[in-house]
Amino acid sequence: MKSNPILVMLFAVAMIQISDAQVFNRSELTTQVNTPWEITFGPDNYLWLTESGGRVIRVDPVTGNKQIVYTAPDYFNGSPLEQWPLCFQPNIGAGTLGLALHPDFSNASNSFIYFVYSYNHGTAQSPETKFKVKRLFWDASIQTVVNDSDLILNITTGYDHLGGRLLAIHQNGNDYLFLTVGDHGISEANSPTCYNPQSTNPNNFAQDPAAQNGKIHRFNIDGTIPFDNPIPGNSFYTRGHRNPQGLMYHSGLEIIYDVEHGDRTDDEINVLYKGMNYGWKDVRGYHDGNVPGESVYLSSYIPDPSIANDSLVSAFYSFCAGSPDTSSNYLDWCTVAPSDGIYYGSTGIPQWTNSLLVVTLKDGLSTDWEVFRFKLLPNGDLVPSMPGQPNPEAYFSVDQAMNGRLRDITFSNDGKKLYLINNGGTTDKITVYEYDSLQSSLSEQVFEITNLHFPNPVKNHLFFNKELPEDFISEFKLFDVTGKCILSTAKVPERIDMSHLRSGLYLVHIVDINGFSHNTKVMKQ
């Protein structure tokens, strides 16, 4: 007999409820990857990833075969000369970060790849690490990069909160490239000695339109600045962000959602509106005054006269929206560390159509490495949570020891396979979850029945719902709290005489024809 940890369901006393019972089969590609940061499923039916060292790779999702598409000759991983000795992590921020394919990548004339990596903007004697966006031209006929060029240079870095996500989209009749840049600061609450005085901390400039950091930037697809950006000649699109590491695009509604890390509280999902201010570091998450000074800032906010219709925007969704934890151990905090996400508009997993999928990096006291699914309304807003139907729902946390800290997510063009990458663990890999439509359908036959047994609590006789399909069950057992089997049959009985049994908790255990076990509780008076 085997258990089914991937079957997502909700158990409650007196009932079994279906909460989108999807069955997934887990596997891992044999591909050896080195600190992957971005994964996307291309229209060519290949996986495209970034790896450390300025590399772009292309992976066959069937065989796992890996092709190194490009290695940046000027990749620079920072220098000891740039270390900041006052901080607990003194090395300058560097690495290979986001990647995006041109919105019309299948068109041979538009087969461009864009990716972000660090380079030396200074000299060997006086190094200055910066980031750039490189554009590669891919010739599909010979499966080779035939041209490369620097598209965007001189992107700032810091000692934390780098951002680095790219999004290439077709929106409002134009092709754009969006780039996230974090605030580059280290929290004064967590590491008060890093900046002295604190006025020099880069996170103070997240709302300053003249500073690159703490922003989401918008460029034309050729790297130029759109004429209708909030401030002419300025690439900033939105401001007041702490560490935005994810971008998700709902192409049907042309809505961009961002995903960003909070500080002890309020990891955020935001809907991006041109020119708007998302408040960091004066406002976190919802406009609920959960941190000192927030309410005063909200009530006294003065719009920037250089930005049309400037205003503060509340989070679309906030993880961990309470007061900041006072513990010095980040594992105690309820923040989940969301690293990226993707809009799921496919019908491959029917219950997931029109959802946001967000992956997380933190295995803490109350958090896991998992995938959150946010179900959306037709207008792009969140479906309200209901009893027994939470929104968001968390998936795959039972596999976190195998999956590791989840850096990014994508899905196949038919929508039936999810691909996850992890990094920062002992083994970096590509994990695959394939949707099993047959077993999901069979499982729903059982879990759509809300009243499996009644009454609960029971005094004499326990009755079972006659609508439960007999041909779906291969084993039925009733256990007491000590684990002793009270009853064992090959089918669900119409009733059980429990009048002679002691008061207490009992477990109903069912095994279906697929070998998956399902459990629910009953209380004997």
C-alpha positions in Angstrom: 0.0 0.0 0.0 1.3 3.5 -0.8 0.4 6.9 0.5 -0.2 9.8 -1.7 1.4 13.0 -0.4 0.9 14.9 -3.6 -2.9 14.5 -3.5 -3.9 17.9 -2.3 -7.0 17.6 -0.1 -8.6 18.8 3.1 -9.5 16.6 6.0 -11.9 17.7 8.8 -13.7 15.9 11.5 -17.0 14.5 10.2 -16.3 15.2 6.6 -13.8 14.9 3.7 -13.8 17.9 1.4 -12.3 18.3 -2.0 -9.9 21.2 -2.3 -8.9 20.8 -5.9 -7.8 17.2 -5.8 -4.9 17.2 -8.2 -2.5 14.2 -8.4 1.0 14.9 -9.6 3.9 12.5 -10.4 7.2 13.8 -9.2 10.5 13.3 -11.0 13.9 14.9 -11.5 15.7 15.6 -14.8 19.3 14.2 -14.8 20.6 17.6 -15.9 23.5 18.9 -13.9 22.9 22.5 -13.2 25.1 25.0 -11.2 23.2 27.6 -9.2 20.3 28.1 -11.6 18.4 31.4 -11.1 15.9 31.5 -13.9 13.9 28.9 -15.8 11.5 29.5 -18.6 9.8 27.1 -21.0 10.4 28.4 -24.5 8.0 28.2 -27.5 10.6 25.8 -29.0 9.7 23.3 -26.3 13.0 23.6 -24.5 13.9 24.9 -21.1 16.0 28.0 -20.9 18.0 28.7 -17.8 20.7 31.0 -16.3 23.6 29.5 -14.4 26.4 31.0 -12.3 29.4 32.3 -14.2 27.4 34.2 -16.8 26.0 31.2 -18.5 22.8 30.6 -20.4 21.8 27.0 -21.0 19.1 25.2 -22.9 17.7 21.9 -21.7 15.7 19.2 -23.4 12.8 18.6 -21.0 12.5 15.0 -22.2 16.1 13.7 -22.1 17.6 16.3 -19.8 20.4 16.9 -22.3 22.0 20.3 -21.6 23.5 22.7 -24.1 25.6 25.7 -22.9 24.3 28.4 -25.2 26.4 31.3 -24.1 29.1 32.1 -21.5 29.7 35.9 -20.9 33.4 36.6 -21.5 33.3 39.6 -19.2 31.5 38.0 -16.3 32.8 39.4 -13.0 32.0 37.9 -9.6 33.1 40.9 -7.6 36.4 41.7 -5.9 37.7 41.5 -2.3 38.6 45.2 -2.8 34.8 45.9 -2.8 34.1 44.2 0.5 32.2 46.1 3.2 33.8 44.9 6.5 31.0 46.3 8.7 28.4 43.9 7.3 27.8 40.2 8.1 27.9 39.5 4.3 30.7 41.7 3.2 30.9 40.7 -0.5 29.5 42.9 -3.2 26.4 41.5 -4.9 27.2 39.7 -8.1 25.9 36.7 -10.2 23.9 35.6 -13.1 20.2 36.5 -12.6 17.1 36.9 -14.8 16.5 35.7 -18.3 13.7 36.4 -20.8 12.9 35.4 -24.4 11.5 37.9 -26.9 7.7 37.9 -27.0 7.9 36.9 -30.6 10.8 34.4 -30.1 9.4 31.9 -32.6 9.8 34.4 -35.4 13.3 33.9 -36.8 13.9 37.6 -37.0 13.1 38.1 -33.3 14.8 35.1 -31.7 16.4 37.2 -29.0 17.5 36.1 -25.5 18.0 38.6 -22.8 19.8 38.0 -19.5 21.3 39.8 -16.5 24.8 39.3 -15.1 27.5 41.2 -13.3 30.6 42.7 -14.9 33.4 45.0 -13.9 32.5 48.6 -14.7 35.8 49.8 -13.3 39.4 48.5 -13.6 41.4 45.7 -12.1 43.0 48.2 -9.6 39.7 49.9 -8.8 37.0 47.4 -9.5 33.3 48.5 -9.6 30.8 45.6 -9.9 27.7 46.5 -11.9 25.0 44.5 -13.7 24.1 44.6 -17.4 21.4 43.2 -19.7 23.0 41.2 -22.6 21.0 40.5 -25.8 21.8 37.3 -27.7 20.5 36.4 -31.1 19.6 32.7 -31.5 19.7 31.0 -34.8 17.3 28.0 -34.4 18.4 26.4 -37.7 21.9 25.8 -36.3 21.0 26.0 -32.6 23.7 28.6 -31.9 24.0 32.1 -30.7 25.3 34.0 -33.7 25.4 37.5 -32.2 25.5 39.3 -28.8 25.3 42.9 -27.7 25.2 44.9 -24.5 21.6 46.3 -24.2 21.5 48.0 -20.8 24.7 48.9 -18.8 25.6 50.4 -15.5 22.9 48.7 -13.4 23.7 49.3 -9.7 24.4 46.6 -7.2 24.9 46.5 -3.4 25.4 44.1 -0.5 21.9 42.7 -0.4 18.5 42.8 -2.1 19.6 42.7 -5.7 16.3 42.1 -7.5 17.4 41.0 -11.0 14.3 39.6 -12.6 13.5 40.2 -16.3 10.2 40.1 -18.1 9.8 40.5 -21.9 6.2 41.1 -22.9 3.9 42.5 -25.5 1.7 45.1 -23.8 -0.5 47.9 -25.2 0.7 47.3 -28.7 4.4 47.5 -27.8 7.2 45.1 -26.8 8.8 46.0 -23.4 11.5 44.7 -21.2 11.0 45.1 -17.4 13.8 44.8 -14.9 13.6 44.6 -11.1 16.3 46.3 -9.0 16.2 45.8 -5.2 17.0 48.5 -2.6 20.6 47.2 -2.2 20.4 47.9 1.6 20.8 45.6 4.5 18.1 46.0 7.1 19.0 48.3 10.0 16.8 46.3 12.3 18.6 43.1 11.6 22.1 44.5 11.0 22.4 47.9 12.6 26.2 48.2 12.2 26.4 47.8 8.4 25.8 51.5 7.7 27.0 54.3 9.9 25.3 56.6 9.8 22.1 54.9 8.6 21.4 57.8 6.3 23.9 56.2 4.0 21.9 53.0 3.7 20.8 52.6 0.1 17.3 51.5 1.2 16.6 55.1 2.1 16.5 55.9 -1.7 13.9 53.2 -2.8 11.3 55.9 -3.4 13.7 58.5 -5.0 13.0 58.6 -8.7 16.6 59.7 -9.4 18.0 56.5 -7.8 18.0 53.1 -9.7 17.6 51.0 -6.6 14.2 50.0 -5.2 12.6 50.3 -8.6 11.0 48.3 -11.4 12.3 49.7 -14.6 10.7 49.6 -18.1 12.6 49.7 -21.3 11.6 49.3 -24.9 12.6 45.9 -26.2 15.7 47.5 -27.9 16.9 48.8 -24.5 15.8 52.4 -25.1 13.6 54.3 -22.6 9.9 54.5 -23.6 8.7 58.1 -24.3 5.7 57.6 -22.0 7.6 56.4 -18.9 6.6 58.3 -15.7 9.5 60.7 -16.0 10.9 61.4 -19.5 14.3 59.9 -20.0 14.1 57.9 -16.8 13.7 54.1 -16.9 11.8 53.8 -13.6 8.3 52.4 -13.9 7.4 51.9 -10.2 9.2 52.7 -7.0 9.3 51.9 -3.3 10.2 48.2 -3.6 12.5 46.3 -1.2 13.6 43.2 -3.1 11.4 42.4 -6.0 12.6 39.1 -7.3 9.5 38.0 -9.3 7.5 39.3 -12.3 4.3 37.6 -13.6 2.3 38.7 -16.7 -1.4 38.1 -17.3 -1.3 38.6 -21.0 -5.1 38.5 -21.4 -5.6 41.4 -19.1 -2.1 42.9 -19.7 -1.6 43.0 -15.9 1.9 42.7 -14.4 2.2 41.3 -10.9 5.5 41.5 -8.9 6.7 39.3 -6.1 9.0 40.8 -3.4 10.5 40.0 -0.1 9.5 41.8 3.1 11.5 42.5 6.2 10.2 40.3 9.1 6.7 40.9 7.8 4.7 41.5 4.6 6.2 39.6 1.7 4.2 41.1 -1.1 2.5 40.5 -4.4 1.7 43.8 -6.1 -0.2 44.8 -9.3 2.1 47.3 -11.0 0.7 50.6 -12.1 2.9 53.1 -14.0 4.5 55.7 -11.8 3.1 54.5 -8.6 4.8 54.2 -5.2 4.7 50.9 -3.3 5.9 52.5 -0.1 9.1 50.8 1.0 10.6 51.5 3.5 7.9 53.6 5.1 5.0 51.3 4.2 4.9 47.5 4.2 2.2 45.3 2.5 -1.3 46.5 3.2 -2.0 50.0 4.4 -2.8 48.6 7.9 -0.4 50.4 10.1 1.2 47.2 11.3 4.7 48.8 11.7 5.5 52.0 13.7 5.2 55.2 11.7 3.3 53.7 8.8 -0.1 55.2 9.6 1.4 58.7 10.0 3.3 58.3 6.7 0.2 57.2 4.9 -1.9 60.1 6.2 0.7 62.7 5.4 2.0 61.5 2.1 2.8 64.2 -0.4 2.7 63.1 -4.1 5.8 63.8 -6.2 4.8 66.7 -8.6 7.0 65.3 -11.3 5.0 62.1 -11.5 1.5 62.2 -12.9 -1.2 60.9 -10.5 1.5 59.8 -8.0 0.0 57.9 -5.0 0.8 55.1 -2.6 -0.5 51.6 -3.7 -1.4 48.9 -1.2 -0.2 45.3 -1.7 -2.4 43.0 -3.8 -1.6 40.3 -1.3 0.6 40.2 1.8 2.1 37.1 3.3 2.7 37.5 7.1 0.7 40.7 7.4 0.9 41.0 11.2 3.3 43.0 13.4 7.1 42.3 12.8 8.5 39.5 14.8 11.0 40.6 17.5 13.1 37.4 17.2 16.7 37.9 15.9 16.4 34.5 14.1 14.9 34.9 10.6 13.7 31.3 10.7 11.2 32.4 13.4 9.6 35.0 11.2 6.4 34.2 9.3 7.8 35.6 6.0 8.0 32.9 3.2 10.7 34.5 1.0 8.9 34.5 -2.3 11.4 34.3 -5.1 9.4 34.3 -8.4 6.2 33.3 -9.9 4.3 32.8 -13.1 0.8 33.4 -14.4 -0.9 30.1 -15.2 -3.5 30.6 -18.0 -3.4 27.1 -19.4 -6.2 24.5 -19.3 -3.7 21.7 -18.8 -4.6 21.5 -15.1 -8.3 22.6 -15.3 -8.7 23.7 -11.7 -5.6 25.9 -11.9 -6.6 28.0 -15.0 -6.3 31.7 -14.2 -3.9 31.4 -11.3 -0.6 32.8 -10.1 2.0 30.3 -9.0 4.6 31.6 -6.6 7.7 29.7 -5.2 9.5 30.3 -1.9 13.0 30.1 -0.5 12.4 29.7 3.2 12.0 26.6 5.4 11.3 28.2 8.8 9.4 27.6 12.0 6.1 28.1 10.3 7.1 28.1 6.6 8.1 25.6 4.0 9.8 25.4 0.6 6.6 25.2 -1.5 4.5 26.5 -4.3 1.6 28.8 -3.6 -1.3 28.9 -6.0 -3.4 32.1 -6.1 -6.8 31.6 -7.8 -7.9 34.7 -9.7 -11.2 36.2 -10.7 -11.8 37.0 -14.4 -10.8 40.6 -13.7 -7.4 39.6 -12.2 -8.4 40.1 -8.6 -8.0 37.4 -5.9 -10.8 34.9 -5.4 -11.9 35.3 -1.8 -11.0 32.6 0.6 -13.9 30.4 1.8 -14.2 27.8 4.6 -12.5 24.7 3.3 -11.3 26.6 0.2 -8.3 28.8 1.2 -6.8 31.1 -1.3 -3.8 30.8 -1.7 -3.2 27.1 -1.4 0.2 25.6 -0.8 1.6 22.6 -2.7 4.5 20.2 -2.5 5.7 21.1 1.0 5.8 17.4 1.8 8.6 17.1 -0.8 10.7 20.0 0.5 13.6 17.8 1.7 13.9 16.6 -1.9 13.1 19.8 -3.7 15.2 22.3 -1.7 14.7 26.0 -1.6 12.7 26.9 -4.7 14.1 29.7 -6.9 11.9 29.7 -9.9 9.0 27.9 -11.7 7.7 27.4 -15.2 5.4 25.0 -17.0 5.2 23.2 -20.3 3.4 24.6 -23.3 0.5 22.1 -22.7 0.3 23.2 -19.1 0.6 19.6 -17.7 4.1 19.7 -16.4 5.6 22.1 -13.8 9.3 22.6 -13.7 11.0 23.9 -10.5 14.6 24.9 -9.9 16.3 25.1 -6.5 19.7 26.6 -5.6 21.7 27.2 -2.5 21.4 23.6 -1.3 23.6 20.5 -1.6 22.3 19.6 -5.0 20.9 22.0 -7.6 18.4 20.4 -10.0 15.3 20.6 -12.1 12.3 19.0 -10.5 9.2 18.0 -12.6 5.7 17.6 -11.4 3.4 16.1 -14.0 -0.3 16.4 -13.7 -2.1 13.0 -13.7 -5.5 13.8 -15.1 -6.8 10.2 -14.7 -5.9 9.8 -11.1 -7.1 13.3 -10.3 -10.4 12.5 -11.8 -10.7 9.2 -9.9 -9.8 11.0 -6.6 -12.4 13.6 -7.1 -15.0 10.9 -7.3 -14.4 10.2 -3.6 -13.6 13.7 -2.3 -16.5 15.4 -3.9 -18.6 13.6 -1.3 -18.8 16.0 1.6 -20.6 13.9 4.2 -18.7 10.6 4.3 -20.1 9.5 7.6 -22.7 10.7 10.1 -23.5 11.6 12.8 -20.3 12.9 14.2 -19.9 12.7 17.2 -21.6 9.3 17.2 -23.3 7.6 20.1 -24.5 4.2 18.8 -24.4 3.7 15.0 -22.2 5.3 12.4 -23.7 5.6 9.0 -21.9 6.1 5.7 -23.0 8.0 2.6 -24.5 5.5 0.1 -23.3 7.6 -2.8 -19.7 6.5 -2.2 -18.8 4.4 -5.2 -18.1 0.8 -4.1 -15.9 0.0 -7.1 -13.5 2.7 -6.0 -12.7 1.2 -2.6 -10.3 -1.8 -2.1 -10.0 -1.6 1.7 -11.9 -0.1 4.6 -10.6 -0.1 8.2 -11.6 1.5 11.5 -8.9 2.1 14.1 -9.0 3.2 17.7 -6.6 5.8 19.1 -4.1 3.2 20.1 -3.9 1.9 16.5 -5.9 -1.3 17.1 -7.9 -2.3 14.1 -11.6 -2.5 15.1 -13.0 -3.4 11.7 -11.6 -4.4 8.4 -13.6 -5.0 5.2 -13.1 -4.8 1.4 -15.9 -2.3 1.0 -17.5 0.6 2.9 -20.3 -0.7 5.2 -23.6 1.0 5.3 -23.3 1.4 9.1 -21.1 0.4 12.0 -22.4 -0.5 15.5 -20.1 1.5 17.9 -22.4 1.3 20.9 -20.0 -1.1 22.6 -16.9 0.9 22.0 -15.2 3.3 24.4 -15.6 7.0 24.1 -12.8 8.8 22.2 -11.3 9.4 18.8 -11.4 6.8 16.0 -9.8 6.8 12.6 -11.6 5.7 9.4 -9.0 4.5 6.8 -9.9 3.9 3.2 -7.6 2.6 0.4 -8.8 3.3 -3.1 -8.2 1.1 -6.2 -5.1 3.1 -7.1 -3.5 2.1 -3.8 -3.8 5.6 -2.3 -4.8 5.9 1.4 -7.3 8.4 2.7 -8.1 9.1 6.4 -10.8 10.9 8.4 -11.7 11.1 12.0 -14.8 10.3 14.0 -15.6 11.0 17.7 -17.4 8.4 19.8 -19.4 9.8 22.7 
